[in-house]
């Protein structure tokens, strides 16, 4: 790879990424860059040759890195990008701040962002994927976000810029989200804390939270019509169509569709990224054969199948 710009943070060549993902699979990145601060990130991107790909990575909670790794500079934000500031009903959080921490600190200040409490990952990923739970989405509370573009410039984005959709936004390729401002409704801190405790209890009862997973594997096929008529639309759940196809507990190598929740894929021991992605594709094909529904991946899959 071309010589890279000097940095004040940490720049590690040929960095294995498996220990940075919740599924614990994947090959190496050409480089892993952990910037010291905003200015370090800006100058690095500004001086980085345009032909070098950049991949912003959060805490790896919703990600499969393929076994061949990534031919790119992976940028992972850490300290310096995880602050949480609250003023009235407005919360500004660094992209590396964990969703759960933002929910808890906001609740303590009487701001209701409790839907974030059980969402794995960090605020950067939550904004990028318009994360949601219990009928609430990031789009519902979003005010603005700051991003560093591929040329190193800092830009403030509005909801219109991001064009929030179900589990996706229009964030430009190579842009690194560094902070987001959210505005939540007021709530009693004690009542909000109680609500979050109940959410956690329900999550632990229904999801394999003790296993190595990446959250929901597939998006819910909402709006699917069994007859094609506009007045006969079902709000289906991915786990339901997986169950209907007899795939709860299905395996491939070390990968398994959880017995506890069939839309959660887990690394049951020694799975490779190929096992996990292969099992997911098997599930998609069999669900389609059973119901005519093509499930869409919610887990992001990146990189090369094999090291070149």
N, C-alpha and C positions, 0 to 999 in steps of 0.2 A: 504494500500500500504506500501511497505518496506520504512523504514526511508530513506530520501533523503539527499544528501550531503549539507553541509552548503554553502551559497552563499552570495555575496555582493550585488547582485541585489535584485529583488523582486520575491518571490516564494509564490504564492497564492493558497491554497487548494480549491477544489470544486468550481472553478471559472466559472460562467456562461459565455458562449461565444457569446450569441446572440447579444450583443451590439458591438462586435468586427467584425461582418460580415456586408456587405452592405445590405444583405437581412433581417437582424435583426431577425434571427431565430436560434434555436439550443439550446442544453442543455449544462451542465457543463463539463469541463475537470477535471480530477482528480487533476491536478495542472497546473497552468500557470506560466511559468518562463520567466522573463524579465531580461536578464543578464546585469550587469553593464558595461561590456566591453568584449573584446575578451578573455582575460585570465580567466575571470569569467565563460564564456561559456565553454571554454576548460576544466577547472578543474571539472565543474559540469558533463559534459558528460563523462569524464574519470572516475569519481568516482561513477557515477550512475550505479546501478545494471543492468547487461546485460538483465535481463528479464523484465525491465520496458520499455515500448514503448515510443518513442519520435515522436512528430509531429511538424515540423517547420511550422509556420503560418505567412503569410505576413499581409496585411491590410484587408484580408477577402473579396476582391473584386470579387473573382471568386470561391466562396466556399459556399456549404451548409453543415452546421453541423447538423446532425440529432438530433431529439428531445431528445434522450437518452444521448447525449453528447459523450465524448471521454474518453476511459479508457487509458489515456496516459498523459505524461507531454507535454503540448503544449509550444513550445518555440517561443516567439515573440520578435523580435529585435526592438530596439527603438533608443534613443539618443546614440551616440557613434558608430552607424552603418549606419548613414545617410549622411556621408560626400561625397562631390563631388569634385574631383581634376582633373584639366585639364592641360595637357602639350602638346602643339602642337595640333595634331589631335587625341590625345589619352585621353580618359575620364575614370577615375577610380571612381566608385561610390559604396558606402556601400549598402548592400542588402536592407536596410530599406529606402533608398532614393526613393522618388516617381518618377515614370516614367516621369510625367509631369515636375517635377523640373529638372531632368537630361536633358530633351529636351530643356528647356528654358535656363539653364545655358550654355549648350553646344552651343546653337545658338548664345548667346551673345559673345562667344569666337570664333565664326566662324566655328563651327563643326556641321555638319548636322546629327543630330539624331532626326529630326523632326517627324519621324514616331511614336516615343514614346509619343508624346504630348497628344494624345487622348486615349492612352491605360491606363485603370484604374489599379491601383496597384503600387507595388514597383519593384525595379530592381531584387530583389531575385526571385520573382515570374515570372517576365518577362523572366529571363534566364531559369528557370526551365521549363516553358511552351513554350519556343521559341516563345514569343509573336511577333505579327506582325500586320502591317496595311499598306494600300496603296502600297502593293506589296513588302514591306521590312520586314525583320525578324531579330530578335536578332542574329541569326546565321550568317547573312550577315556582321555584324559589330563586332562580338565577337573576342576577343583576348585570354582572360583567366579568370578564376574565382578562388577565394579562398573559400574553404569549411572546416568546422570542421567536422571530421568524428565521428562516434558513439563512438570511443575509445578516443576522445579528441584531436587527432592529427590534425594539420593544413596541408592542401594539396592544391597545385595549379593544377587546371584542365584545359586541353586544349579542343578545339572543338572536337578532336578525342575522348577524354575521355567521353564527354557528348553525342556524337552521336546524334546531333540535327536532329529532325524529325518534321513533322507537329504537332505543339502544344504539343510536348513532348521531353524529354531528358532521358538519362540513369543515372541520379543522384541517387546514392545509398540510400537505405532506412535509415532514421535517420540522414543523412548528413545535416548539416545546412550551407547553402550558406551565406557567410558573405560579399563578395565584388565581383565586376566584372569589368574587364577592356574592354572597347569598343573602336574601332577606326572608326571614321566617315569621310566622304569626307568633303573637305573645302567648305565653302559657305559664302556669304555676310550676316552679321548679320541682316541687315534690311530686306533683301529678305527672310531670314529664318523666321523672326518674322511674316512677312506678310503671308507666307505660313501657319504657325501654326494658325494664326487668321482665315484663310479661312477654315482650317481643322475643327476647333472648330465650326464654323458657320454651316458647312455641317453636322457635327455630331449632333448638337443640333436640326437641322431641321428634321433629319431622325430617331433619337433614343430618347427613353424616359429618358433623362438625369435627369429629375426632380423626377423620381420615384425611389423606392427601387428595384434595380435590381442587377444582377451580371454579366453584360455584355452579350455577346452572349451565348445562352444556349447550342446550338449544333454546332459541327464542320460542315463546308461546305462539302458536299459529293463530293468533287472534283474527277474527273476521273471516275465517274459513267457512264456506257454505257447502253443506252436504248435497244440495240440490242445484246450486247455481242461482237460486232465486234470492233477490235482495232482501226479502222478508224472512229468510230462513238462514240466518247467520248464527253460528255457534261461537261462543268465546271459549275455545278449547285450550287446554293446558298441555304442554309438551309431555309431561310425565304420563298423562292419560293415554295419549296415542302410542307412547312407548310401551306402556302396560298392555294395551289392547293388542299389540303386535307380539306379545309374549317375551319381551326383551328385558324385563326387570331382572337384574343379576347377570345379564349376558357378559361374556368375557372374551378377550383376545390377548394372548400372552399374559402380561401382568396387569392389564387394564380391565376394569369392570364397571358396568352400570350398577350403581349402588342398589343393594337390596332395600335399604331404608328409604331412598328417594331415587326413583329410576331416571330422573333427569340430571342426576349428579354422577359424573364419571370420576372414578377414583383410581389412583395408583395403588394397587393392592399389594405391592411388594417390590417387584423389580421391572416395572413397565418401562418401555422405551417410548419416546415421542411417537414413533411409528405405530406402536401398539395402540396408544390412545387415539391417535387420529384415525387409524384403521378401524377401530371399534366404532368410533363415531360415524364413519362413512357406512359401515355395515348397518348400523341402526337406521340411518337416513334411508338407505335402500329398502330395508325390510318394512319400515313404517310406510314408505310410499307404496310398496306392493300391497300392504294390508289396508291402507286407508286412502291412498291417492294424495297424501299430504307430504310435501317435501319440507322437512324440518330445516331451519336455517341455524347455522352455528352461532352461538353467543360467545363462546370462547374464541379469542383471537389466535390464529395459527400463523407463525412467521418462520422464515429461514429456509434452509436447504435440507432436503431429505438425507443427503449424504455429503460428507466433507469433500470438496473438490480439490 
